[in-house]
Amino acid sequence: MTSPRRADNEAIVLDPSQAHSGRIHDVLLGAGKDAYLVDLEAGHKLITHSRAFLVAARATRLWLLRAVRYLASEQLVRQFVELGSGYPCSPNLHEVARNCAPTARMVYVDHDPVVAAHGRVFLADEQTEFVHADLSDTDALVTEITAAMDPSEPIAVCLSFVAEFLPDPGMVVDAVTTMLPSGSFLALSHITRDADPGPVDRAADIYTGFGIEFRSRSRDEVAALLAGYDLVEPGLVAPHRWWSPHDVDQRRARNLGWEPPQADDLCCRAAVGRLR
């Protein structure tokens, strides 16, 4: 998997006046070195006016790293796909997977051509590919994943802090599910407003102000996205309550300069499900 199937000479159109959800997410995670000024402005507004949203974003990232570790070490998964991966963000998912399974293969997918260009430079190797594809173009998405993965072996698909920006994430989940082999997994997170709608509504207003559609969904709506999967215990929960060895989160949060999440009412839910 050394070369992307999209042409390397495809035109990349930059618009530094338009914020991008992936670059804003990078800012929330404490990076943002590749963000434009507009992304930094949006990210700083979220941090200032919706602190709980920031905590949820970081807790979700910690959960995703744990989920990949769990799938590689406990479920022996050796193929991973991250949809809407955003900029490279250490530790990247393939690094976590390969700490448990050196032969693990990884496909990152993102619709932003600049993100894809960065990914190809910094992440692509013999076992890792970065694909430029729009998640809403489900036919192309399935084609890309099918071409990159071994259809006879389980695949873990990760969709974290991305479904909120999709008008119909169920369409994406359904399309990907149809091509997954038996024994595959879906790791999904989503911002919810059930516990405390205030921070989520403020975050939505900020995203909207920067021209980005953002949709929170209820816990029941998130559960519906996972309807075709048997959830791994403890099910659909706050991200820091899912398979959460305290020392691992504490250490990783310290390394990233974050405060480990504590509250039970985080405005986010996460789960890992095994395909029925």
N, C-alpha and C positions, 0 to 999 in steps of 0.2 A: 504493500500500500504506500508506495513512495511518491506518487504523483497525483495531483487532483485531476478529476475528469473534466472540470471546467477549464476553459482555455486560460493559460497563464497571462495572455496578453489582452484579456477582456478589459474594457474601459472601466476605470474606477472614477466615479464622479463624487467629488467632495463638496459638501455644503457646510462650512463651519458655523453657519448661523442656525442650523437645525440640530436640536438636541437628539440624543439617541439613548434609548433605554439601557442598552448594554454598557455604554460609556458611563452613564449615570450610576449604574450598579457598581461599576468599577470604583467610582468615587465613594459610594457607600461602604465599600469594603476596605477603604483606606488607601487605595492606589490612585488611579486617575491620571497616571503620567501620560497616557495617550488621549486623554479627554480634551475637548475644546473648551473654550471659556464658557460657552453656553451650557455645556454639561456640568462644569464645575459650579456654575451658578445654581443650576437645578439641584445638584447634589447637596450643596450647602444649605439650600432652602429646606430640603427634606430633613437634613440633620438638625437644623435649627428649630423647625416648626413641627416636626413629627418624629420625636426621639424614639417613640415606641416602634415606629416603622423601621428606623435604622437598626434597632435591636433585633427585630424580626428578620431583616435582610441578612444580618451577620449570623444569627442562629440558624437560619436556613442553609447558609454556606457550610457551617460546621456539620449540620445534619447530612448534607450531601456527601461530604468527605467520609463521614462515618458509614453512610449507606454503601458507598463504593467499597470501602474496606470490608464491610460485612458480606457483601455479595461475592467479593473475591476470596475472602478467607473462609467464610462459613458455607456459602453456596457453591463455591468453586467455579464461579462464572469467569470466563476468559475473554468475553467480547462485550464492549461497552460502547454506547452511543450517547452523546450529550447533545440535545436539541436546544438551539439558542444559547450556545456556550459563552458568547461574549469574548472579550479579550483574554489572552492567557493570564492566569491568576494563580500564582504559586501558593500552596501546592496544587498543581493541576490534577485532574481526575486520573489521568493515565499514570502519574507518578504514584498516587495512592494505591492504585490497582497493582502496579508492578512491584511495590514493596511486598505484596503478598504473593503475586504470581508474575514472575519476570516475563512470561510469554504473553501476557494480556495484550489484546489489540483494542485500539480506540479509534472512534470516528467522532470528530467534533463537527457540528453543523451550525452555521449562522447565516442569516440573510444579508448582513452588512458586508459589502465587498472589502472595506478597509479592515474590518475585524478578520475576515478570511485571509487577507494578505498577511496580516500579522501572524495569524495562526500557522500559515504555511511556512513562514520563516522560522518561527520559534518553537513549533510543536511537531511538525511533520518529521517522521522518520520511518524506518522499515515497518514499524508496528502501529504507527499513528498517522491518520489522515485528517485534513481539515477540508470540509466541503462547503462551498458557497451555494446555499439553497434557501428558498423561501419556504417556511414551514407550512404556509397555507397552500402551497402547490404540492398537494399530497402525492400525486402521481410521481413527480420528479423526486420528492423526498424518499418515497419507498424504493424507487429505482436506485438511488444513490446508496442507500443503506444495504439493499440486497446485493449490489455489486461489490460492496466492501467487506461484507461479513460472510462467514461460513454458515449456510442455512441449516446445516445438520447439527449445530451446536447452539446452546442457549445464548441469548443476548440480553443484556440489561440496558434498557433505555431510560435516560435521565431527563426529566423535564422539571427544572427547578427555577423559580423566580422568572418564569417565562410565560406560563399560561395566562397570567394577568394581562398580558399585552396582546393576546390572541382573541379575536372576536368569537371564535368557535373552537376552543381547545379539544372538545369532544371529537370533532372531525379529524383532528390530527392524531389523537390517541387511537381512534377506531382504525384509521388507515394504517398506522404503524403496527397495531395489534394483529391485523390480518396477515402480516408477513413474518411475524415472530414465530420461531420454532418452539416446540413443546419445551417446558421448563424455563422459559424466559421470564424476565422481571420488568416491572415498571417502577421507577422511583419518582414520585411526584410530590411537589409542594405547591401551595397556593396561599396567598394572602386572603384572610377572611375578616369580616367585620362583626362577627357574632358577639364576641366578648366585649370589645370596646371600639365602636365605629368611629369615634372622633379622630384618632391618628390616621386611620385608613382614609377617611373622607378628606382630611387635609392633604394627605399624600396624593390622592386622586386629583384634587384641585391643582396641585403644583404640577403634576404631569400634564394635565390638560392645558395649563397655562403655557407650557412649552411645546404644545402641539403633539402630545403623545397620548393615545387612548389607553386608559388604565381601567381595568374592571376587577374589583374585588368580587368574590363569590361566597355564598354561605357554605358552612360545613357540609350540608346535605348536597349542595351542587358539586362540591369537590369530591365527595364520596361517590357521586354518580359517574364521575370520570373514571373511577376505579372499578366499575361494576363488573368488568370481565376478569377481575383478578381476585385471588384469595390473599387477604392482607396478612403480612407477617406481623406477629405480636410486637408491640402493643396496638397495632392498627393505625388509625388516622388520629394523630395527636399533635400537640405542640412539638415543634422540631427537636427541642432539647430534651424531650421526654422519650424520644425514640432510640432504643438500643444505645443508651448514653453512658458509657463508662466515664465517671466523673473526672478521673485523672486525665483521660485523653482530651476531653473538652477544655479542661483547665490549662493543660500544657499548650494545646494548639492555640487557644485564645491568647495566652500570654505571648506566644511567639508572634502572633499577628498584631499585638498591641490592643486587643479587645477585652472588654469585660465579659466574662461568661454569663449567658442569660440565666436568670433565676425565676422570673415570674411564671406562673402557670397560665396566665391569660394572654400570652403572646398572640398578636393578630395574624397568626399563620398556622396552618396545619400541614403535616407531611406524613407520607406513608410509603411503604414498599410493598408491592403486590406481586404474587406469582401467577402467571398466566394459567387459566384453567384449561 
